[in-house]
Structures are given as structure tokens and as C-alpha cells.
Amino acid sequence: MIISTSLSITTTATTTISYPHRLHYHSHRSHRFSLLPKSTLANTSIPATLSTLNDPKTAIIIGGGLSGLSAATFLHSSGIPFLLLEASDGVGGRVRTDVVDGFLLDRGFQIFITAYPEAQKLLDYSSLDLQKFYSGARVYYNGGFHTVADPVRHFWDSLGTLGNPIGTILDKLLIGLTRIKVLTKSYEEIYIANEVPVIELLRSSGFSESIIDRFFRPFFGGIFFDRELETTSRLFDFIFRCLALGDNTLPSKGIGEIPNQLASKLPQDCIRLNSKVVSIEIDDEKRVNVRLDNGEELKSEIGVILAVEQPQVENILTGNLLERVNNPGNKKPGRSTVCLYFSSDLDKIPTSDPVLYLNGSGRGIVNNMFFATNVARSYGPSNKALVSATLIGLFDNVSDDELIGRVVQELSEWFGDTVVGSWKHLRTYRVKFAQPNQSPPTDLLRSPKIGDGLILYLCGDYQTSATFDGALVSGRRAAEALLEDRAVSRVAN
């Protein structure tokens, strides 16, 4: 049913992007393709012309998300010509930003942590102009807000929180001990450590149910899109370590600036947009044949890197190739989320702080929200504020209008009718496959190779960790495997 409300909130004609953001996210005429414009990509040393598109001596990368761009970056730096095929109208995969009425709308709630080790190697942080969140959160509980602060970055704030109802004093000491514990481990040790679901880890570590329900569920549940905290403890330790060492940030031009920066350093004619791959086959000469939806076939004797989302792997690979893939995507359903954006006058938001708000009440559908323009002023016009609210799950049986009404009603309890009632709905994003499900058992060091003797490789966050960093690492590993096999083949011949 539609939740009725006396509030006078204004809504636009809702533009809902509903997808799994897979290779075929945007529909295009099958006979058309485009290369990234010259203004987007920088010229580099590898010659890349239209003749490269059908050259079997060129590696093929399928998918222009973070993992595909990472693989392309590594191949390019190694002097290997490549062709990257992207089904949609732009690079980034799930990591994209739309411009709507002067606002920057990331496609779903996404935060970039500066301590990601692979990202530090690949990205130019200064050019991204990263804008920081407050290191902590405000938790809505029992009709009010309570701060949880990083004791290292905000010592005095953290002292003031010792008596609040978001956990006991012992809980807050345990958070400090957890910080020390993860900092004594290397990332490699974390990847192979014994694993349990996060909820079991928290309980066995001595945390009370109050801090689990009021803080950990909305905070880490919002990171993993998993309120039940069934995600592997390996990923919890990895994220906790990154949070201890780095900052939560947003690029000033939107989260999509991260893949755009990677693409800008690649040869302009080697990225082909609007090019949807429908199948991959191996011919009698062990070459990989890639078929596009317009009937075009491309061949590679160098290797093919399949850098698409986990569910799409099973749509592209068939028969014997699919049988070689370990842990096929249908074994664990992916994580879903909905993100709603609203605009507001600057004087109609309750704070100017760049802080994340969490729902610790145990009621309602909003998991977390924040005022994006408080973090990065560039996310909206100078006289406006951008509001972002995140739900966990797809809510596919609930209409957009009903979702808007429920979110508005809920946030009105948080901030008051007068404040929220003036907000204007901008857009709703339903992300069916926001992340792979990474509940135990997991393998964060999974080989990108499909099988011996095949020059076909897999990459994506499902191959490592469901993070920006995991996608980047996976792309590099796939490129490294291709180069290793190429070196072995040269020696053998």
C-alpha cells in the first residue's frame, strides 16, 4: 500500500534506473559502436587504430568496470596491445555518476577509502580531489542521535560518547582492541585467515547485542549490503584495517571519476563502447572467439579477460567453458540495494557536518543516509543540498512512489516534518547486483585462470573482495596470468 503523509514534499517524474548493472545494462542498436572520444582519453605509446579491433595478436578485455580497466592498465604498461569491449555507453560498471539538475548522483551509495592498497598504486588521489567524511557516525536511536567517533582522529568526541546508549563502555574498548588486532595483521594474512560470519566474530569477541544492533548492523551492513552480517570475517577485518589507516571520501566530481581517471590513461582507440558480448568459444586452434550481439566475431591468440559481473559470467560462457568455472554465480544470490536522492534548500537540512547517519532503531527501511553536499560541495548547485538515503534489498514488490513516501515519513521522524517536507525527489536507483555475496566459505586469492591450456581469464570483485580494491586487484591478477601464460608459450615455441 502507499503510505499517506501530510507532508508537502515535491517529487519529480521519477527516473528509476533498475538493473543488475551487468554488461547489458544500457540497450543500444546492435550494429553501432563507439570509441571513447579523443577529449576523454590520453594518447599513449601503443599504436591503436581501427585495424587493432580485429587483430588476433591483441588481447581482448570484456567489461569496462574497475577490474577491466585495471587489467587494461597493467597490459598497457607491459606493452601488450588490447581491446576493451564495454556494453554500455561509458566505463565504470557499477561505479558511475549521473548529472541530474546540476547534482552529481552516484549510482548507489558508494564511498572510497583512501587506504585501499591497490588503489594507492593505480590512482592519482590529488587529481580525484577527495573530500572527507567525518570519521565516525551519528546513530538514530530512541528518538535521538548519538555519535560514534574514531578515538584516534576525534579523541574528545569519543570521550563524550562513552556514556551514550550505542553500546557499553566495554564495547567501545573492544572497538579499540579490534583496531589494534587488525593493524597487526598484513592484508595477506587477513585474506587467508580462518573465517566465520561477521555476526559470529562480533559475538565471540565479546560485543554486546546493543552495539551489534545499533551500530554494526547499519554501519557494516551498509558497506556489505548485508544487515544480517553473514559476510565473511575476512572482509570485515580488511575493511576495518582500511578504515583505521585511511579516510572515507568522495571524489569531488563523483564516484565515476575513479574509472574515468583510469580510462584517461589508456589508448583512446582501445576502448570500444556500446559493444555487448554474448558468447565466448574456443576454436580448434586454441584461439578464443568472442561474439558480439550484432553477429561480429573477434579472435585473440593472446588471451581474453572476462571482466563482467558474476551473474553475467554464466550468460557469456557456455558448455565446457562454464563447467570449468568454480563457484558459479547462481550458488549465492548477490546483494541488492536501493538509493534515493532528494534535493533541498541549504537552510532545510539539519546540519552542515560531513557525517554518515545510521539507523540504529531496529525499525524502518532506511539503513543509512547523509547529506552529500556536506561532504563534497561540488555534488550540487551552490544554493542547494543533496540528500542520499540507502535501503538494503531491492524492494522489487514496492513501487517507486511508495518507497519515496515511506522514506520521507521515516526521515521526518528523524529530522522533523518541516525539514523533510520541503525536499524534492530527484531519482531512485535500484541496484539488483550491487555486490557479490561473500558469506563463508570464500577464496579471496582465487586464480583467474579457467583451466590449463586456455587463454581465458576471469576477474571482478567476486574473484577477490567485494570492494573497489578487490576489483582493481582482480584485474591486475588476470593480466599477470595472461602475461605469464604468454611467456611460457613463447618459451615452449
N, C-alpha and C positions, 0 to 999 in steps of 0.2 A: 504494500500500500504506500501511497505518497504521504510523507509526513507533512502535515499542515503547520504553518507557522505564521505568526502575526508580523514577522519581520518584513521590512520592505526591501530586502536585498534584490538587486537587479541582476538578471542573467542575460548573457548574450545568447545568440543561437549557438548551442553547444557544438563544438567541434571536437568529437571524441576520436582519438586515434586508438583503435582497438586491434591488437595483434598479439601473436607471438612475433617478436621482431626477428623474423627469420630472413633468409636470403631473399624471399619473395615478398618482402614487406610492402614495397611500392609496386603497383601494377604499371606496366609500360607496354607499348606496342612491341611485339616480339621482333620486328625487323629493324628496330632502331637501337643504336647505342651511342654513347658519347664518351669522349675523353675529358678528363678534368681540364678546365681552361688554363691557358698559359699564365694568367694572373694568379692562379691558385698554387701552382707548383713551380719549384725552382729547377732550372736546368742543371744537370749533373754530368758526370763524365761518361756514363754508359750510354752509347748511342741507342736511341729508342724511337723507331719510326713505325709506320703502319705495317711495314714488312715484318716487324717483330711479332705481330699478332698471330701469324701462322707459322712461325719458325719453331720446328721441333727441338731446336737447341736452346730454347727458352723455357725456364721453369714457369709453371702456372700456379698462381695462388687464387683460391676460390673464397671470396669473402673479404670485405674491406673494413672489418671491425678492428679492434685493438690488436688481436692476435695476428690477423692477416697483415696489418701494417707493420707489426713488429718483425714478422718473418721477412717481409719485403725489405725492411731496413737492414736486416742482417745480410740477406743475399746481396743487396746493392753494395754494402760496404765490403763484401767479399769478391766483388767483380762479376757476379753471376747475373746475366740478363733475366728478367722476369716479366710476366704479365699478370696483373691483378684484376680479377673479374669481380665486380660488385653489382648485385641485382638491383639495388635501389638507386636513387638519384644523388647519393652522396656517401662519403666514407663515414665510418664511426660505428656502424652496427647499432647497438643499444645506446651508445654514448653520443647522442646528438642533441642539438639545441635548436628550437624554433623561435622565430621572432614574431610576436603577436601584439599588435597595437603598441609597439615600442618596448615591449617586455621581452626578456630572454627566458624562454621556458625550456628547461631541460626535460627530456622525455623520461620522466620518472625521477624520484628522489635519488640523487647521486652526490656523493661527497668524495673529494680527492684527498688522500692522506699523504702528506709530504714525505713521510719516512718509507714509503714503498721502495724497496732496494732496487728493483729493476727499473722503475720509473726514474730514479735518480740518475741512472746511466743513460737513459734514452731521451729524456725531456729537458728542455730549457725552461727552468722554473721562472726565471726573471721575465721571459717573454710571455709566459702564461699570466703574469701579474696576479698571483694567487692572493685571494682575500680570506682572512682567517675567521673561523668561528671562535666563540668563547670556549675555552677548554673545560667543558662540563655540560650541564643541562639544567633545565627547570622542569620539575616534575609536578604535574597536576594531580593532586590527591586530596580527598576530603574537602573539596570546595576551595582549595587554595594552591599556591605554587611554592615549591620547596627546592632549593638549589642543591645540586650535587656538583662539587668543584674539584678540579685537579689540584691536589695538595702541593704539588711542586710548582705549578705555574700560578696558582691562586691560593697561596697559603692562608691568608687571613680570611678569605671567603670560606675555605674549607673548615677552618676552626669554628666559624659561625654556623656550620651545618651539622655539627656533632650531635646536637640535641633534636634535630628535626625527625619527623616520622618516616623518612625514607631509609629504613634500616636502623640497626642498633649501632652503638659506638664500636662494638666488636666487628660488625660488618665493615665499617669504614676502615678499621685497622687491617682487616683481611684484604681489602682492596689494595692497600699499600703493600702488603706481603705478596699479593698476586703480581703486582707491578715488578717487585724485586725478582720474583721467580721467573717471569718471562724474560726479563732483561739478562738473566744469567744463562739463557739458552740461545744458541745460534738459530738462525732460520732453518738450517739443515736439520738440526736436532728436533725442532718443532715439527717438521714435515714427516718425520718417521717415528715420532713418539707414540706410545700407547694411546689409544683414543677411546673416548666414551662420548655420549651426547653431552652437550654443554650443560643441560639441566642436571645431569648426574655429577659432572665436575663441580658445579657450584655447591650442590648439596654435600658432596663428600669433602669439600674444602671448608665447610662449616658456616656458609652463608645462611642467613635466616630466610624463611619464606617471604617475609615482608620486603626485604630488599630485592629478592628474586622477582617478585610480582610487580613491585612498584618501580624498579629501575632496570634490572637486567632484561626482563621480557620486552619492555618497549624500546630500550636502547639497542641491545644486540639483536632483538627481534626485528628492529627496523633496518639494521645492517644486513642481516641474512634473510629478511622477509620470512621470518620463522618465529612466530610467537611462542610456539611450544618448546623452543630451544632444543630441537633434535639434531641440530648441526654438530659436526664433529668438533671435539675439544681442540684438535689441531688448528682449526681455523680461528677459534676463539683466542688461543694463545698467540697466533700470528697477528691478528688484528689488535689485540691488547698491547703487544710489543710495539707495533707501528704507532698506536695512539700515544704510548709512553714516550716515543722518540720524536714524533712529528706533530704536525697540526692538521686539523680538519679544515679544508679550504674549498673555495670555488674559484675557477679562473674568471677573470673579470669579463671575458667575452662569452662565458657559458661553458658548460662541461664539454661541449662539442669542439672546443678549441684544442683539446688534447689530441684527438685523432687528426684534426686539421693540421696541427703542427707536424706530426709525423709524416703526413702525406706531402706537406710542402717541401720536404727534403728529398723526395723521391723524383725520378724522371717523370716528366709530365705526361708523356705518351704511354707510360707503362701501367696506368690505372684506367680501366675501362668501366664506365658506369652503365647502368641500365642493361646489364648483361647477366641474365639469370641462367645458372647451370642447372640442368635437370637430371643428368646422369653421368657416371664415370665408368669406363670399361677399360680392361687391359687387353691389348691385341696380341697376336701370336709372336710379335717381335718384342714383347715386354714393354711396349710403349703405352703410356696412359692416354686414352682418348676421352676428351671432355666434350659433352654435347650440351649445347645451349637450347633454350626454349624456341628459338627461331629456326632450329634444324642445323645450325652451323656446328661443325666439329673442329676442335683444336687438338693437336697432338703434342706430347712432350717426351723427349728422350732423357731429359734432365731430372724431372720429377714434378709431382703435383702435390701441393699442400692444401688440404681441405680445412679451411678456417671459418666454418659456419657453426651455428649454434647446435647444441647436442641433438635436439629432435630432428633437425634438418639433415643430419648425417645419414639417418636411416631412409630419408626420402631420396637422397642422391646415390648412395651406394646400394647395390642390389646383389642378390645371389651369393656367390662365393666370397666376394669382397666384404659384404655385410657380415657374413659368418665369421670373418677374421677379427671383427671389431669386438673388443672386450667391453663388458658393461654397456650394452646398447641403451640408448636414451629412454626407452619405454620402461625400464626397470624402476626408475624413481621419477615421479612427476615433478616437473620444475616448480619453482617458486614464482608466485604471481603478486602483483601489486597494482594499486590504483593511486594516481596522483592528481589532485585537483588544485588548480591555480585560481586565485582571485586578485583583483586589483583594489587598491584602497587609496584614499587621500592620506597624505602623510600624518595629518592630525587625527586620523581614525585608526591608528594602531597603538597598542598599549605600551610599547617600549621601543627604544632605539638600539637595544643591545643585540649583538650578533649571536644569539643563543638559540639552541635547539630546545623545543618544548616536547616533553614526553607525556603520554597518557598513562599515569600510574594508578588510575582509579579502578581498573578492572572492569569498567563499563564502556560502552560505546564502540564506535568503529574507527575513530581516528587513532592511529598509533603514535604519530609524531607530526609536528608542524614547525615552521619557522617563517620569519619574515626575510625573504631572500635579499631584499634591497638593504637590509641592515648589515648583511654580510658583505655584499658587493653592490655598491650604489648603482653600478652600471647595469644591473638587471632590470631597471625600469626607468621611465621618464623622471626627470628631476623633481617633479612635484607629486609623484605617486609612489606607493609602496606595493611590493609584490608579496603575496601570501601563498605559501605552499603547504598543503595538507596531504599526508600519506596514509593509505589504508593497506593492510596486508591481506592478500587474497584478491581474487578477480571480481567478486560480486557480480557475476555474469547474469544472475537472475534478478538484478536490481537495475532499474533504468537510470540514465544519467540524471534526470530531473529529481528522482527520488534520492539518489546519492547526494546531490547538491543540498537538498533540503535537510537531510539527516546530518550532514557535516556542518551546515550553518547552525542548525539547532544545537548541536553538540558544542561547537566553539563559542556559541552565545553563552553557554553555561560557564565557559572558561573566562571569557573577556567581557561579557555583557551584551545585551541586545543592541544598545546604541552604537557600539563599536562595530560589531559584526554585521549588523543590519544594513550598513552602508556599503559593504563590499560588493564588487561586481565580478561575477564568474567569468573567467577567461577561457579555460579549456580543461578538459578531463582526459587524462591518459590512462588507458587500461593496458597493462603490460602482462600478457599471458605468461611469457617465458622471460622473467626478469633475471633469474639466476638458476643454475643447476641446483638440484637437491644434493647437498653434501653431508647427509647424515651418515654415520658409520655403517659399513666399512668404506673407507676412502683410500685412494692411492694418489697422493699429491706429486709423485715422481713418475707418473705413468709414461711409458715410452710412446713417442709419437708415431712409431712405425706400425703399420698394419700387419706386416709379415715379412719374413726374409725373402729377398729377391724381388720385392715390389717397391717401386719408387713412388709410393703414395704415402702421405704422412698426414696425421691429424693434429690440429691444435685448436685451442679455445679454453675458456676458463674451466670447463668441465674436465679438462685434462690435468689441471693443477688445482688452484684455489679460485673460488668464485669471487675474485677481486680484480680491480684494474691491473694490479701487479701480476696476478696469476695469468691473465690473458697475455700480457707482454712476455712473461717468462715462457709460456707455452709456444708462442710464435717463434721465439729465438730457438727453443729446443728443436722445433720442427725443421727450421732452416739448418741448424747444426747437423741434424741427422741426414738431411739431404746432401749436405756437403761431404759428410763422412762417407756415405754410400758412393758418391761421385768419385771421391779419391780412391776408394777400394776398387771401383770399376776400372778406373784408369790404370791402376797397378796391374790388375788381372789381365787387361788387354795389352 
